[in-house]
Amino acid sequence: MTTWTDLPIMAKIEVVIDGDDVPAMRDLFLELGATGYTAVTGLSGFGHGGHHHGRLLFNDRASQSMLITVVPIEKAEGLIAGIRRLLEGRSGVFFVSETHVSRPDYFT
């Protein structure tokens, strides 16, 4: 019987950024080896930059978004370096964690 611990381990990268920065981050993901991503718009929260409300006022660039991607561990380092460069001088935060995947071929 297969359990979740038998599933291959990959790197999950989650980036919270201003909507204006989504196109650049999306392009970076794809240029540095991600085969896809999930975008979540209209985020609400509180942090270093104060309160953020998830209301979309006029367009999806007027709020914060999160981009999530999963890559093989060996591709994570280059992607992390690219994200750090892109976030220099911009607001945003990112998280990296190991994750188990059921279909590793989707991410390679």
N, C-alpha and C positions, 0 to 999 in steps of 0.2 A: 504494500500500500504506500502510495506517495503522500508525503506530508509537505507542509510549506518549507520545512528546513531542507528538503531535497531539491528545492527549486534553485536555479542559478542566481548568484548575487550580482547586482549591477549598482550603479550610482544614480541616485535620484537628485536632481538639482531643481530647486524652487527659487525663483527670483521675483521679488516684489518691487515694482518700479512704477514711475509715473506713466500714464498712458502715452505721453509723447515719446517715450523711450522704447515702447513695445516694438516698433518696426526694426530698430537697430538691434535689439536683443534677439528678436526672432531670426534675423539674418545671421547674427553671430552663432546662434545655436546650430543652424543648418550648415554654415561654412565650416564649423569645427567638428562636424561628425555626428550630430544628432540626426536621427532619421525622422523625427517628428516632435511635437510638443502639444501641450494643452494650455489654453489661455483662459483665465478666469478674470472677468472685468468687474468693475464696480465694487472694489473691496472697501470694507469699513474696518477701522481699527484705531489704536492709539499707540504711539511710540515716540521715538526721538523727534520726529517732525510734528508732534501734536496729534490732534484728532483728525481722522480722515473719514469722510462720510461716503458711502457707496452709491450715492445718487448720481445717475448720469444726467447732467444738465443739458448739454447740447450735443455731445458726441462722446465716444469712448475714450478720448484723449483727455477729458476733463477730470478723470478720476484715476485711482491706482489700479494696477492689474498685476496678476501673478502669472508667470510662465513656468510650466513644469515640464521637464524632460527627463528621460532615463537613457543612460549611455553605458556601454561596457566600462568597467573600472579603468581600463588602460586609456580611454579617451577623456576621462574626467579631469585629469590634471591640466591638459591644454584648454579645455572649456572653462575651468575655474580661472585660469590666468587671463583668458579673454574677457570674462565677466568682470574681473577686478579692474582691468584697463577701462572697460566701458563705463563702469560706475564711478571712476575718478571724476570728481567735481560734480557729480549728480547725486540726487537722493536715490536711495534704494538699498536693499539688503538681500542676501541670498543664503540659502541653507543647502547643505549637502549631507546626504545620508545613504547608507547602504539599504538596498531594497531587494526583495526576492521577486523574480518575475516568472510567469507561467509560460511565456512565449518569447524566449530570448532572440529568436530570429526576427522579431518585430523591431529590435533595437540595434541590429547590426547591419 
